[in-house]
Amino acid sequence: MNELFLVLLFIGTALVGYKIISHVPSLLHTPLMSGMNALSGIPLLGAIQAFHNDLTIISIILCLLGVFIASINIIGGFGITGRMLKMFKSSRG
């Protein structure tokens, strides 16, 4: 695929995603973010697959950066979601 098309597709989806998320009520924010943390595994797998397919030095650096950022998003997101869910547990039990 054309690299320019992929960059434009990324920018377009980022703008649409921002527009959609900015209109989510705060009551639904935590459940939606928990689901998005689970979906963060998809870019992680994509970065690993891209690393497997192309072995130029720039692609290796970008793939490792993608794996690192997606891993931080997954681990941190589930950690924060776990802390938020602890707030709803009762102390009686």
PDB file with one MODEL, atoms N, CA, C and O in Angstrom:
MODEL        1
ATOM      1  N   MET A   1       0.829  -1.185   0.000  1.00  0.00           N
ATOM      2  CA  MET A   1       0.000   0.000   0.000  1.00  0.00           C
ATOM      3  C   MET A   1       0.869   1.242   0.000  1.00  0.00           C
ATOM      4  O   MET A   1       2.015   1.210   0.448  1.00  0.00           O
ATOM      5  N   ASN A   2       0.338   2.300  -0.488  1.00  0.00           N
ATOM      6  CA  ASN A   2       1.047   3.559  -0.525  1.00  0.00           C
ATOM      7  C   ASN A   2       1.222   4.114   0.894  1.00  0.00           C
ATOM      8  O   ASN A   2       0.258   4.194   1.655  1.00  0.00           O
ATOM      9  N   GLU A   3       2.456   4.494   1.243  1.00  0.00           N
ATOM     10  CA  GLU A   3       2.734   4.976   2.596  1.00  0.00           C
ATOM     11  C   GLU A   3       1.984   6.264   2.900  1.00  0.00           C
ATOM     12  O   GLU A   3       1.532   6.461   4.028  1.00  0.00           O
ATOM     13  N   LEU A   4       1.842   7.148   1.909  1.00  0.00           N
ATOM     14  CA  LEU A   4       1.112   8.396   2.116  1.00  0.00           C
ATOM     15  C   LEU A   4      -0.347   8.123   2.453  1.00  0.00           C
ATOM     16  O   LEU A   4      -0.922   8.785   3.316  1.00  0.00           O
ATOM     17  N   PHE A   5      -0.939   7.159   1.780  1.00  0.00           N
ATOM     18  CA  PHE A   5      -2.318   6.784   2.086  1.00  0.00           C
ATOM     19  C   PHE A   5      -2.460   6.280   3.511  1.00  0.00           C
ATOM     20  O   PHE A   5      -3.423   6.620   4.199  1.00  0.00           O
ATOM     21  N   LEU A   6      -1.500   5.467   3.963  1.00  0.00           N
ATOM     22  CA  LEU A   6      -1.550   4.941   5.325  1.00  0.00           C
ATOM     23  C   LEU A   6      -1.401   6.049   6.367  1.00  0.00           C
ATOM     24  O   LEU A   6      -2.068   6.018   7.401  1.00  0.00           O
ATOM     25  N   VAL A   7      -0.540   7.017   6.106  1.00  0.00           N
ATOM     26  CA  VAL A   7      -0.382   8.147   7.032  1.00  0.00           C
ATOM     27  C   VAL A   7      -1.658   8.970   7.075  1.00  0.00           C
ATOM     28  O   VAL A   7      -2.111   9.351   8.154  1.00  0.00           O
ATOM     29  N   LEU A   8      -2.245   9.250   5.913  1.00  0.00           N
ATOM     30  CA  LEU A   8      -3.502  10.012   5.874  1.00  0.00           C
ATOM     31  C   LEU A   8      -4.632   9.243   6.541  1.00  0.00           C
ATOM     32  O   LEU A   8      -5.474   9.842   7.210  1.00  0.00           O
ATOM     33  N   LEU A   9      -4.663   7.936   6.370  1.00  0.00           N
ATOM     34  CA  LEU A   9      -5.670   7.110   7.037  1.00  0.00           C
ATOM     35  C   LEU A   9      -5.508   7.178   8.548  1.00  0.00           C
ATOM     36  O   LEU A   9      -6.496   7.281   9.275  1.00  0.00           O
ATOM     37  N   PHE A  10      -4.273   7.120   9.024  1.00  0.00           N
ATOM     38  CA  PHE A  10      -4.006   7.231  10.460  1.00  0.00           C
ATOM     39  C   PHE A  10      -4.459   8.582  11.000  1.00  0.00           C
ATOM     40  O   PHE A  10      -5.107   8.640  12.045  1.00  0.00           O
ATOM     41  N   ILE A  11      -4.131   9.659  10.308  1.00  0.00           N
ATOM     42  CA  ILE A  11      -4.526  10.997  10.760  1.00  0.00           C
ATOM     43  C   ILE A  11      -6.044  11.129  10.766  1.00  0.00           C
ATOM     44  O   ILE A  11      -6.615  11.682  11.706  1.00  0.00           O
ATOM     45  N   GLY A  12      -6.700  10.626   9.726  1.00  0.00           N
ATOM     46  CA  GLY A  12      -8.161  10.698   9.662  1.00  0.00           C
ATOM     47  C   GLY A  12      -8.840   9.921  10.770  1.00  0.00           C
ATOM     48  O   GLY A  12      -9.783  10.413  11.390  1.00  0.00           O
ATOM     49  N   THR A  13      -8.374   8.718  11.023  1.00  0.00           N
ATOM     50  CA  THR A  13      -8.988   7.924  12.085  1.00  0.00           C
ATOM     51  C   THR A  13      -8.701   8.513  13.458  1.00  0.00           C
ATOM     52  O   THR A  13      -9.535   8.411  14.357  1.00  0.00           O
ATOM     53  N   ALA A  14      -7.536   9.129  13.636  1.00  0.00           N
ATOM     54  CA  ALA A  14      -7.235   9.783  14.910  1.00  0.00           C
ATOM     55  C   ALA A  14      -8.180  10.957  15.147  1.00  0.00           C
ATOM     56  O   ALA A  14      -8.661  11.147  16.264  1.00  0.00           O
ATOM     57  N   LEU A  15      -8.446  11.735  14.123  1.00  0.00           N
ATOM     58  CA  LEU A  15      -9.369  12.874  14.262  1.00  0.00           C
ATOM     59  C   LEU A  15     -10.795  12.422  14.527  1.00  0.00           C
ATOM     60  O   LEU A  15     -11.486  12.994  15.370  1.00  0.00           O
ATOM     61  N   VAL A  16     -11.235  11.398  13.808  1.00  0.00           N
ATOM     62  CA  VAL A  16     -12.595  10.881  14.030  1.00  0.00           C
ATOM     63  C   VAL A  16     -12.710  10.279  15.427  1.00  0.00           C
ATOM     64  O   VAL A  16     -13.713  10.489  16.110  1.00  0.00           O
ATOM     65  N   GLY A  17     -11.703   9.538  15.854  1.00  0.00           N
ATOM     66  CA  GLY A  17     -11.715   8.958  17.197  1.00  0.00           C
ATOM     67  C   GLY A  17     -11.756  10.014  18.277  1.00  0.00           C
ATOM     68  O   GLY A  17     -12.476   9.867  19.265  1.00  0.00           O
ATOM     69  N   TYR A  18     -10.985  11.090  18.099  1.00  0.00           N
ATOM     70  CA  TYR A  18     -11.002  12.178  19.078  1.00  0.00           C
ATOM     71  C   TYR A  18     -12.381  12.824  19.137  1.00  0.00           C
ATOM     72  O   TYR A  18     -12.885  13.118  20.221  1.00  0.00           O
ATOM     73  N   LYS A  19     -12.984  13.042  17.989  1.00  0.00           N
ATOM     74  CA  LYS A  19     -14.311  13.663  17.939  1.00  0.00           C
ATOM     75  C   LYS A  19     -15.354  12.783  18.633  1.00  0.00           C
ATOM     76  O   LYS A  19     -16.215  13.295  19.349  1.00  0.00           O
ATOM     77  N   ILE A  20     -15.284  11.488  18.432  1.00  0.00           N
ATOM     78  CA  ILE A  20     -16.245  10.566  19.054  1.00  0.00           C
ATOM     79  C   ILE A  20     -16.033  10.507  20.564  1.00  0.00           C
ATOM     80  O   ILE A  20     -16.993  10.614  21.327  1.00  0.00           O
ATOM     81  N   ILE A  21     -14.797  10.339  20.997  1.00  0.00           N
ATOM     82  CA  ILE A  21     -14.497  10.194  22.425  1.00  0.00           C
ATOM     83  C   ILE A  21     -14.791  11.478  23.193  1.00  0.00           C
ATOM     84  O   ILE A  21     -15.174  11.423  24.362  1.00  0.00           O
ATOM     85  N   SER A  22     -14.618  12.628  22.555  1.00  0.00           N
ATOM     86  CA  SER A  22     -14.846  13.882  23.271  1.00  0.00           C
ATOM     87  C   SER A  22     -16.311  14.096  23.621  1.00  0.00           C
ATOM     88  O   SER A  22     -16.620  14.926  24.476  1.00  0.00           O
ATOM     89  N   HIS A  23     -17.223  13.366  22.977  1.00  0.00           N
ATOM     90  CA  HIS A  23     -18.649  13.504  23.262  1.00  0.00           C
ATOM     91  C   HIS A  23     -19.206  12.387  24.145  1.00  0.00           C
ATOM     92  O   HIS A  23     -20.421  12.277  24.305  1.00  0.00           O
ATOM     93  N   VAL A  24     -18.332  11.560  24.718  1.00  0.00           N
ATOM     94  CA  VAL A  24     -18.775  10.477  25.598  1.00  0.00           C
ATOM     95  C   VAL A  24     -19.043  11.043  26.985  1.00  0.00           C
ATOM     96  O   VAL A  24     -18.192  11.745  27.531  1.00  0.00           O
ATOM     97  N   PRO A  25     -20.213  10.755  27.575  1.00  0.00           N
ATOM     98  CA  PRO A  25     -20.472  11.235  28.941  1.00  0.00           C
ATOM     99  C   PRO A  25     -19.495  10.611  29.941  1.00  0.00           C
ATOM    100  O   PRO A  25     -19.023   9.491  29.744  1.00  0.00           O
ATOM    101  N   SER A  26     -19.204  11.337  30.996  1.00  0.00           N
ATOM    102  CA  SER A  26     -18.208  10.855  31.963  1.00  0.00           C
ATOM    103  C   SER A  26     -18.651   9.565  32.655  1.00  0.00           C
ATOM    104  O   SER A  26     -17.804   8.805  33.124  1.00  0.00           O
ATOM    105  N   LEU A  27     -19.954   9.303  32.729  1.00  0.00           N
ATOM    106  CA  LEU A  27     -20.456   8.073  33.335  1.00  0.00           C
ATOM    107  C   LEU A  27     -20.013   6.835  32.550  1.00  0.00           C
ATOM    108  O   LEU A  27     -19.787   5.773  33.130  1.00  0.00           O
ATOM    109  N   LEU A  28     -19.892   6.978  31.242  1.00  0.00           N
ATOM    110  CA  LEU A  28     -19.502   5.842  30.395  1.00  0.00           C
ATOM    111  C   LEU A  28     -18.004   5.776  30.139  1.00  0.00           C
ATOM    112  O   LEU A  28     -17.533   4.847  29.483  1.00  0.00           O
ATOM    113  N   HIS A  29     -17.256   6.736  30.642  1.00  0.00           N
ATOM    114  CA  HIS A  29     -15.842   6.808  30.306  1.00  0.00           C
ATOM    115  C   HIS A  29     -15.057   5.594  30.798  1.00  0.00           C
ATOM    116  O   HIS A  29     -14.273   5.026  30.037  1.00  0.00           O
ATOM    117  N   THR A  30     -15.248   5.186  32.047  1.00  0.00           N
ATOM    118  CA  THR A  30     -14.468   4.076  32.597  1.00  0.00           C
ATOM    119  C   THR A  30     -14.746   2.746  31.896  1.00  0.00           C
ATOM    120  O   THR A  30     -13.793   2.044  31.558  1.00  0.00           O
ATOM    121  N   PRO A  31     -16.022   2.362  31.657  1.00  0.00           N
ATOM    122  CA  PRO A  31     -16.237   1.100  30.938  1.00  0.00           C
ATOM    123  C   PRO A  31     -15.697   1.110  29.513  1.00  0.00           C
ATOM    124  O   PRO A  31     -15.197   0.093  29.032  1.00  0.00           O
ATOM    125  N   LEU A  32     -15.793   2.243  28.841  1.00  0.00           N
ATOM    126  CA  LEU A  32     -15.266   2.311  27.477  1.00  0.00           C
ATOM    127  C   LEU A  32     -13.745   2.228  27.465  1.00  0.00           C
ATOM    128  O   LEU A  32     -13.166   1.585  26.589  1.00  0.00           O
ATOM    129  N   MET A  33     -13.101   2.866  28.421  1.00  0.00           N
ATOM    130  CA  MET A  33     -11.645   2.816  28.461  1.00  0.00           C
ATOM    131  C   MET A  33     -11.151   1.418  28.822  1.00  0.00           C
ATOM    132  O   MET A  33     -10.097   0.991  28.353  1.00  0.00           O
ATOM    133  N   SER A  34     -11.901   0.716  29.644  1.00  0.00           N
ATOM    134  CA  SER A  34     -11.521  -0.654  29.967  1.00  0.00           C
ATOM    135  C   SER A  34     -11.559  -1.528  28.714  1.00  0.00           C
ATOM    136  O   SER A  34     -10.667  -2.347  28.490  1.00  0.00           O
ATOM    137  N   GLY A  35     -12.583  -1.349  27.915  1.00  0.00           N
ATOM    138  CA  GLY A  35     -12.662  -2.099  26.659  1.00  0.00           C
ATOM    139  C   GLY A  35     -11.567  -1.714  25.691  1.00  0.00           C
ATOM    140  O   GLY A  35     -11.034  -2.568  24.982  1.00  0.00           O
ATOM    141  N   MET A  36     -11.226  -0.443  25.653  1.00  0.00           N
ATOM    142  CA  MET A  36     -10.164   0.001  24.747  1.00  0.00           C
ATOM    143  C   MET A  36      -8.800  -0.534  25.170  1.00  0.00           C
ATOM    144  O   MET A  36      -7.933  -0.762  24.327  1.00  0.00           O
ATOM    145  N   ASN A  37      -8.608  -0.734  26.471  1.00  0.00           N
ATOM    146  CA  ASN A  37      -7.345  -1.331  26.919  1.00  0.00           C
ATOM    147  C   ASN A  37      -7.200  -2.740  26.365  1.00  0.00           C
ATOM    148  O   ASN A  37      -6.104  -3.156  25.992  1.00  0.00           O
ATOM    149  N   ALA A  38      -8.293  -3.464  26.312  1.00  0.00           N
ATOM    150  CA  ALA A  38      -8.251  -4.813  25.749  1.00  0.00           C
ATOM    151  C   ALA A  38      -7.965  -4.757  24.249  1.00  0.00           C
ATOM    152  O   ALA A  38      -7.259  -5.615  23.719  1.00  0.00           O
ATOM    153  N   LEU A  39      -8.509  -3.755  23.569  1.00  0.00           N
ATOM    154  CA  LEU A  39      -8.277  -3.631  22.130  1.00  0.00           C
ATOM    155  C   LEU A  39      -6.877  -3.132  21.795  1.00  0.00           C
ATOM    156  O   LEU A  39      -6.469  -3.185  20.634  1.00  0.00           O
ATOM    157  N   SER A  40      -6.142  -2.655  22.776  1.00  0.00           N
ATOM    158  CA  SER A  40      -4.775  -2.188  22.523  1.00  0.00           C
ATOM    159  C   SER A  40      -3.848  -3.334  22.155  1.00  0.00           C
ATOM    160  O   SER A  40      -2.733  -3.101  21.687  1.00  0.00           O
ATOM    161  N   GLY A  41      -4.285  -4.544  22.357  1.00  0.00           N
ATOM    162  CA  GLY A  41      -3.493  -5.686  21.931  1.00  0.00           C
ATOM    163  C   GLY A  41      -3.403  -5.796  20.420  1.00  0.00           C
ATOM    164  O   GLY A  41      -2.467  -6.405  19.903  1.00  0.00           O
ATOM    165  N   ILE A  42      -4.359  -5.219  19.701  1.00  0.00           N
ATOM    166  CA  ILE A  42      -4.345  -5.284  18.236  1.00  0.00           C
ATOM    167  C   ILE A  42      -3.169  -4.509  17.654  1.00  0.00           C
ATOM    168  O   ILE A  42      -2.462  -5.055  16.807  1.00  0.00           O
ATOM    169  N   PRO A  43      -2.916  -3.235  18.070  1.00  0.00           N
ATOM    170  CA  PRO A  43      -1.710  -2.577  17.555  1.00  0.00           C
ATOM    171  C   PRO A  43      -0.423  -3.268  17.979  1.00  0.00           C
ATOM    172  O   PRO A  43       0.574  -3.233  17.259  1.00  0.00           O
ATOM    173  N   LEU A  44      -0.447  -3.888  19.138  1.00  0.00           N
ATOM    174  CA  LEU A  44       0.734  -4.624  19.583  1.00  0.00           C
ATOM    175  C   LEU A  44       1.026  -5.776  18.624  1.00  0.00           C
ATOM    176  O   LEU A  44       2.168  -5.969  18.208  1.00  0.00           O
ATOM    177  N   LEU A  45       0.003  -6.529  18.280  1.00  0.00           N
ATOM    178  CA  LEU A  45       0.192  -7.624  17.326  1.00  0.00           C
ATOM    179  C   LEU A  45       0.571  -7.105  15.942  1.00  0.00           C
ATOM    180  O   LEU A  45       1.362  -7.732  15.237  1.00  0.00           O
ATOM    181  N   GLY A  46       0.007  -5.958  15.551  1.00  0.00           N
ATOM    182  CA  GLY A  46       0.362  -5.356  14.261  1.00  0.00           C
ATOM    183  C   GLY A  46       1.819  -4.937  14.210  1.00  0.00           C
ATOM    184  O   GLY A  46       2.489  -5.124  13.195  1.00  0.00           O
ATOM    185  N   ALA A  47       2.309  -4.372  15.302  1.00  0.00           N
ATOM    186  CA  ALA A  47       3.718  -3.974  15.344  1.00  0.00           C
ATOM    187  C   ALA A  47       4.633  -5.188  15.287  1.00  0.00           C
ATOM    188  O   ALA A  47       5.674  -5.161  14.630  1.00  0.00           O
ATOM    189  N   ILE A  48       4.245  -6.242  15.973  1.00  0.00           N
ATOM    190  CA  ILE A  48       5.054  -7.474  15.932  1.00  0.00           C
ATOM    191  C   ILE A  48       5.045  -8.073  14.527  1.00  0.00           C
ATOM    192  O   ILE A  48       6.076  -8.541  14.044  1.00  0.00           O
ATOM    193  N   GLN A  49       3.891  -8.059  13.876  1.00  0.00           N
ATOM    194  CA  GLN A  49       3.800  -8.583  12.509  1.00  0.00           C
ATOM    195  C   GLN A  49       4.611  -7.730  11.538  1.00  0.00           C
ATOM    196  O   GLN A  49       5.274  -8.267  10.651  1.00  0.00           O
ATOM    197  N   ALA A  50       4.567  -6.407  11.697  1.00  0.00           N
ATOM    198  CA  ALA A  50       5.355  -5.529  10.832  1.00  0.00           C
ATOM    199  C   ALA A  50       6.843  -5.765  11.045  1.00  0.00           C
ATOM    200  O   ALA A  50       7.618  -5.719  10.091  1.00  0.00           O
ATOM    201  N   PHE A  51       7.244  -6.012  12.264  1.00  0.00           N
ATOM    202  CA  PHE A  51       8.638  -6.310  12.561  1.00  0.00           C
ATOM    203  C   PHE A  51       9.077  -7.588  11.862  1.00  0.00           C
ATOM    204  O   PHE A  51      10.208  -7.689  11.386  1.00  0.00           O
ATOM    205  N   HIS A  52       8.188  -8.550  11.804  1.00  0.00           N
ATOM    206  CA  HIS A  52       8.498  -9.831  11.172  1.00  0.00           C
ATOM    207  C   HIS A  52       8.640  -9.690   9.656  1.00  0.00           C
ATOM    208  O   HIS A  52       9.445 -10.393   9.046  1.00  0.00           O
ATOM    209  N   ASN A  53       7.871  -8.796   9.044  1.00  0.00           N
ATOM    210  CA  ASN A  53       7.821  -8.701   7.585  1.00  0.00           C
ATOM    211  C   ASN A  53       8.941  -7.860   6.985  1.00  0.00           C
ATOM    212  O   ASN A  53       9.393  -8.162   5.880  1.00  0.00           O
ATOM    213  N   ASP A  54       9.401  -6.826   7.665  1.00  0.00           N
ATOM    214  CA  ASP A  54      10.342  -5.886   7.063  1.00  0.00           C
ATOM    215  C   ASP A  54      11.500  -5.654   8.026  1.00  0.00           C
ATOM    216  O   ASP A  54      11.283  -5.258   9.171  1.00  0.00           O
ATOM    217  N   LEU A  55      12.700  -5.891   7.582  1.00  0.00           N
ATOM    218  CA  LEU A  55      13.838  -5.829   8.491  1.00  0.00           C
ATOM    219  C   LEU A  55      14.827  -4.723   8.140  1.00  0.00           C
ATOM    220  O   LEU A  55      16.037  -4.922   8.250  1.00  0.00           O
ATOM    221  N   THR A  56      14.326  -3.549   7.715  1.00  0.00           N
ATOM    222  CA  THR A  56      15.220  -2.401   7.567  1.00  0.00           C
ATOM    223  C   THR A  56      15.406  -1.779   8.944  1.00  0.00           C
ATOM    224  O   THR A  56      14.591  -2.006   9.839  1.00  0.00           O
ATOM    225  N   ILE A  57      16.455  -1.007   9.123  1.00  0.00           N
ATOM    226  CA  ILE A  57      16.775  -0.465  10.441  1.00  0.00           C
ATOM    227  C   ILE A  57      15.687   0.486  10.937  1.00  0.00           C
ATOM    228  O   ILE A  57      15.371   0.481  12.127  1.00  0.00           O
ATOM    229  N   ILE A  58      15.111   1.297  10.061  1.00  0.00           N
ATOM    230  CA  ILE A  58      14.063   2.231  10.483  1.00  0.00           C
ATOM    231  C   ILE A  58      12.791   1.484  10.864  1.00  0.00           C
ATOM    232  O   ILE A  58      12.092   1.877  11.798  1.00  0.00           O
ATOM    233  N   SER A  59      12.490   0.401  10.138  1.00  0.00           N
ATOM    234  CA  SER A  59      11.289  -0.360  10.484  1.00  0.00           C
ATOM    235  C   SER A  59      11.469  -1.096  11.813  1.00  0.00           C
ATOM    236  O   SER A  59      10.514  -1.236  12.577  1.00  0.00           O
ATOM    237  N   ILE A  60      12.670  -1.559  12.089  1.00  0.00           N
ATOM    238  CA  ILE A  60      12.934  -2.216  13.371  1.00  0.00           C
ATOM    239  C   ILE A  60      12.752  -1.222  14.518  1.00  0.00           C
ATOM    240  O   ILE A  60      12.138  -1.549  15.534  1.00  0.00           O
ATOM    241  N   ILE A  61      13.284  -0.011  14.355  1.00  0.00           N
ATOM    242  CA  ILE A  61      13.150   1.009  15.395  1.00  0.00           C
ATOM    243  C   ILE A  61      11.686   1.378  15.602  1.00  0.00           C
ATOM    244  O   ILE A  61      11.222   1.460  16.739  1.00  0.00           O
ATOM    245  N   LEU A  62      10.955   1.601  14.507  1.00  0.00           N
ATOM    246  CA  LEU A  62       9.545   1.975  14.619  1.00  0.00           C
ATOM    247  C   LEU A  62       8.698   0.846  15.199  1.00  0.00           C
ATOM    248  O   LEU A  62       7.775   1.101  15.973  1.00  0.00           O
ATOM    249  N   CYS A  63       8.999  -0.385  14.838  1.00  0.00           N
ATOM    250  CA  CYS A  63       8.244  -1.519  15.379  1.00  0.00           C
ATOM    251  C   CYS A  63       8.502  -1.695  16.873  1.00  0.00           C
ATOM    252  O   CYS A  63       7.572  -1.950  17.639  1.00  0.00           O
ATOM    253  N   LEU A  64       9.750  -1.563  17.285  1.00  0.00           N
ATOM    254  CA  LEU A  64      10.054  -1.663  18.711  1.00  0.00           C
ATOM    255  C   LEU A  64       9.402  -0.524  19.494  1.00  0.00           C
ATOM    256  O   LEU A  64       8.930  -0.726  20.614  1.00  0.00           O
ATOM    257  N   LEU A  65       9.376   0.659  18.911  1.00  0.00           N
ATOM    258  CA  LEU A  65       8.688   1.790  19.545  1.00  0.00           C
ATOM    259  C   LEU A  65       7.190   1.514  19.650  1.00  0.00           C
ATOM    260  O   LEU A  65       6.572   1.810  20.674  1.00  0.00           O
ATOM    261  N   GLY A  66       6.605   0.948  18.591  1.00  0.00           N
ATOM    262  CA  GLY A  66       5.185   0.594  18.622  1.00  0.00           C
ATOM    263  C   GLY A  66       4.867  -0.461  19.663  1.00  0.00           C
ATOM    264  O   GLY A  66       3.859  -0.363  20.362  1.00  0.00           O
ATOM    265  N   VAL A  67       5.714  -1.459  19.769  1.00  0.00           N
ATOM    266  CA  VAL A  67       5.515  -2.504  20.783  1.00  0.00           C
ATOM    267  C   VAL A  67       5.621  -1.907  22.180  1.00  0.00           C
ATOM    268  O   VAL A  67       4.826  -2.240  23.059  1.00  0.00           O
ATOM    269  N   PHE A  68       6.590  -1.032  22.391  1.00  0.00           N
ATOM    270  CA  PHE A  68       6.784  -0.405  23.693  1.00  0.00           C
ATOM    271  C   PHE A  68       5.586   0.454  24.088  1.00  0.00           C
ATOM    272  O   PHE A  68       5.092   0.352  25.211  1.00  0.00           O
ATOM    273  N   ILE A  69       5.118   1.299  23.171  1.00  0.00           N
ATOM    274  CA  ILE A  69       3.999   2.193  23.481  1.00  0.00           C
ATOM    275  C   ILE A  69       2.713   1.402  23.694  1.00  0.00           C
ATOM    276  O   ILE A  69       1.964   1.694  24.626  1.00  0.00           O
ATOM    277  N   ALA A  70       2.442   0.407  22.853  1.00  0.00           N
ATOM    278  CA  ALA A  70       1.232  -0.396  23.025  1.00  0.00           C
ATOM    279  C   ALA A  70       1.288  -1.179  24.338  1.00  0.00           C
ATOM    280  O   ALA A  70       0.260  -1.347  24.993  1.00  0.00           O
ATOM    281  N   SER A  71       2.453  -1.653  24.729  1.00  0.00           N
ATOM    282  CA  SER A  71       2.580  -2.386  25.997  1.00  0.00           C
ATOM    283  C   SER A  71       2.323  -1.476  27.189  1.00  0.00           C
ATOM    284  O   SER A  71       1.662  -1.874  28.147  1.00  0.00           O
ATOM    285  N   ILE A  72       2.846  -0.256  27.129  1.00  0.00           N
ATOM    286  CA  ILE A  72       2.585   0.706  28.201  1.00  0.00           C
ATOM    287  C   ILE A  72       1.095   0.988  28.294  1.00  0.00           C
ATOM    288  O   ILE A  72       0.544   1.062  29.392  1.00  0.00           O
ATOM    289  N   ASN A  73       0.439   1.146  27.149  1.00  0.00           N
ATOM    290  CA  ASN A  73      -0.997   1.423  27.136  1.00  0.00           C
ATOM    291  C   ASN A  73      -1.792   0.273  27.739  1.00  0.00           C
ATOM    292  O   ASN A  73      -2.723   0.505  28.509  1.00  0.00           O
ATOM    293  N   ILE A  74      -1.446  -0.940  27.408  1.00  0.00           N
ATOM    294  CA  ILE A  74      -2.172  -2.103  27.923  1.00  0.00           C
ATOM    295  C   ILE A  74      -1.956  -2.244  29.437  1.00  0.00           C
ATOM    296  O   ILE A  74      -2.921  -2.343  30.194  1.00  0.00           O
ATOM    297  N   ILE A  75      -0.715  -2.252  29.867  1.00  0.00           N
ATOM    298  CA  ILE A  75      -0.410  -2.465  31.287  1.00  0.00           C
ATOM    299  C   ILE A  75      -0.947  -1.322  32.142  1.00  0.00           C
ATOM    300  O   ILE A  75      -1.602  -1.556  33.158  1.00  0.00           O
ATOM    301  N   GLY A  76      -0.673  -0.101  31.736  1.00  0.00           N
ATOM    302  CA  GLY A  76      -1.147   1.051  32.494  1.00  0.00           C
ATOM    303  C   GLY A  76      -2.661   1.162  32.502  1.00  0.00           C
ATOM    304  O   GLY A  76      -3.256   1.511  33.522  1.00  0.00           O
ATOM    305  N   GLY A  77      -3.285   0.869  31.374  1.00  0.00           N
ATOM    306  CA  GLY A  77      -4.741   0.963  31.297  1.00  0.00           C
ATOM    307  C   GLY A  77      -5.439  -0.030  32.202  1.00  0.00           C
ATOM    308  O   GLY A  77      -6.399   0.319  32.889  1.00  0.00           O
ATOM    309  N   PHE A  78      -4.965  -1.261  32.207  1.00  0.00           N
ATOM    310  CA  PHE A  78      -5.581  -2.251  33.090  1.00  0.00           C
ATOM    311  C   PHE A  78      -5.278  -1.955  34.552  1.00  0.00           C
ATOM    312  O   PHE A  78      -6.103  -2.235  35.422  1.00  0.00           O
ATOM    313  N   GLY A  79      -4.107  -1.393  34.834  1.00  0.00           N
ATOM    314  CA  GLY A  79      -3.797  -1.006  36.208  1.00  0.00           C
ATOM    315  C   GLY A  79      -4.721   0.084  36.717  1.00  0.00           C
ATOM    316  O   GLY A  79      -5.224   0.011  37.838  1.00  0.00           O
ATOM    317  N   ILE A  80      -4.944   1.091  35.893  1.00  0.00           N
ATOM    318  CA  ILE A  80      -5.837   2.184  36.285  1.00  0.00           C
ATOM    319  C   ILE A  80      -7.274   1.693  36.393  1.00  0.00           C
ATOM    320  O   ILE A  80      -7.996   2.086  37.309  1.00  0.00           O
ATOM    321  N   THR A  81      -7.697   0.834  35.464  1.00  0.00           N
ATOM    322  CA  THR A  81      -9.058   0.294  35.527  1.00  0.00           C
ATOM    323  C   THR A  81      -9.242  -0.521  36.802  1.00  0.00           C
ATOM    324  O   THR A  81     -10.290  -0.434  37.441  1.00  0.00           O
ATOM    325  N   GLY A  82      -8.243  -1.307  37.177  1.00  0.00           N
ATOM    326  CA  GLY A  82      -8.326  -2.079  38.418  1.00  0.00           C
ATOM    327  C   GLY A  82      -8.449  -1.182  39.636  1.00  0.00           C
ATOM    328  O   GLY A  82      -9.217  -1.479  40.551  1.00  0.00           O
ATOM    329  N   ARG A  83      -7.704  -0.091  39.656  1.00  0.00           N
ATOM    330  CA  ARG A  83      -7.801   0.844  40.775  1.00  0.00           C
ATOM    331  C   ARG A  83      -9.171   1.513  40.817  1.00  0.00           C
ATOM    332  O   ARG A  83      -9.711   1.744  41.899  1.00  0.00           O
ATOM    333  N   MET A  84      -9.738   1.825  39.659  1.00  0.00           N
ATOM    334  CA  MET A  84     -11.074   2.435  39.633  1.00  0.00           C
ATOM    335  C   MET A  84     -12.135   1.457  40.116  1.00  0.00           C
ATOM    336  O   MET A  84     -13.064   1.842  40.827  1.00  0.00           O
ATOM    337  N   LEU A  85     -11.997   0.206  39.735  1.00  0.00           N
ATOM    338  CA  LEU A  85     -12.981  -0.785  40.161  1.00  0.00           C
ATOM    339  C   LEU A  85     -12.905  -1.052  41.653  1.00  0.00           C
ATOM    340  O   LEU A  85     -13.918  -1.398  42.261  1.00  0.00           O
ATOM    341  N   LYS A  86     -11.730  -0.902  42.264  1.00  0.00           N
ATOM    342  CA  LYS A  86     -11.607  -1.066  43.711  1.00  0.00           C
ATOM    343  C   LYS A  86     -12.414  -0.001  44.458  1.00  0.00           C
ATOM    344  O   LYS A  86     -12.847  -0.226  45.588  1.00  0.00           O
ATOM    345  N   MET A  87     -12.613   1.149  43.829  1.00  0.00           N
ATOM    346  CA  MET A  87     -13.385   2.213  44.481  1.00  0.00           C
ATOM    347  C   MET A  87     -14.839   1.822  44.667  1.00  0.00           C
ATOM    348  O   MET A  87     -15.512   2.352  45.552  1.00  0.00           O
ATOM    349  N   PHE A  88     -15.337   0.904  43.848  1.00  0.00           N
ATOM    350  CA  PHE A  88     -16.736   0.509  43.920  1.00  0.00           C
ATOM    351  C   PHE A  88     -16.981  -0.693  44.820  1.00  0.00           C
ATOM    352  O   PHE A  88     -18.136  -1.056  45.046  1.00  0.00           O
ATOM    353  N   LYS A  89     -15.932  -1.321  45.340  1.00  0.00           N
ATOM    354  CA  LYS A  89     -16.104  -2.455  46.242  1.00  0.00           C
ATOM    355  C   LYS A  89     -16.476  -1.952  47.620  1.00  0.00           C
ATOM    356  O   LYS A  89     -15.976  -0.926  48.080  1.00  0.00           O
ATOM    357  N   SER A  90     -17.361  -2.687  48.271  1.00  0.00           N
ATOM    358  CA  SER A  90     -17.757  -2.289  49.620  1.00  0.00           C
ATOM    359  C   SER A  90     -16.712  -2.752  50.632  1.00  0.00           C
ATOM    360  O   SER A  90     -16.010  -3.737  50.402  1.00  0.00           O
ATOM    361  N   SER A  91     -16.614  -2.052  51.731  1.00  0.00           N
ATOM    362  CA  SER A  91     -15.625  -2.410  52.745  1.00  0.00           C
ATOM    363  C   SER A  91     -16.157  -3.461  53.724  1.00  0.00           C
ATOM    364  O   SER A  91     -15.442  -3.874  54.637  1.00  0.00           O
ATOM    365  N   ARG A  92     -17.401  -3.891  53.539  1.00  0.00           N
ATOM    366  CA  ARG A  92     -18.005  -4.893  54.444  1.00  0.00           C
ATOM    367  C   ARG A  92     -17.621  -6.318  54.083  1.00  0.00           C
ATOM    368  O   ARG A  92     -17.834  -7.221  54.891  1.00  0.00           O
ATOM    369  N   GLY A  93     -17.086  -6.544  52.949  1.00  0.00           N
ATOM    370  CA  GLY A  93     -16.979  -7.833  52.580  1.00  0.00           C
ATOM    371  C   GLY A  93     -16.007  -8.768  52.295  1.00  0.00           C
ATOM    372  O   GLY A  93     -16.327  -9.913  51.976  1.00  0.00           O
TER     373      GLY A  93
ENDMDL
END
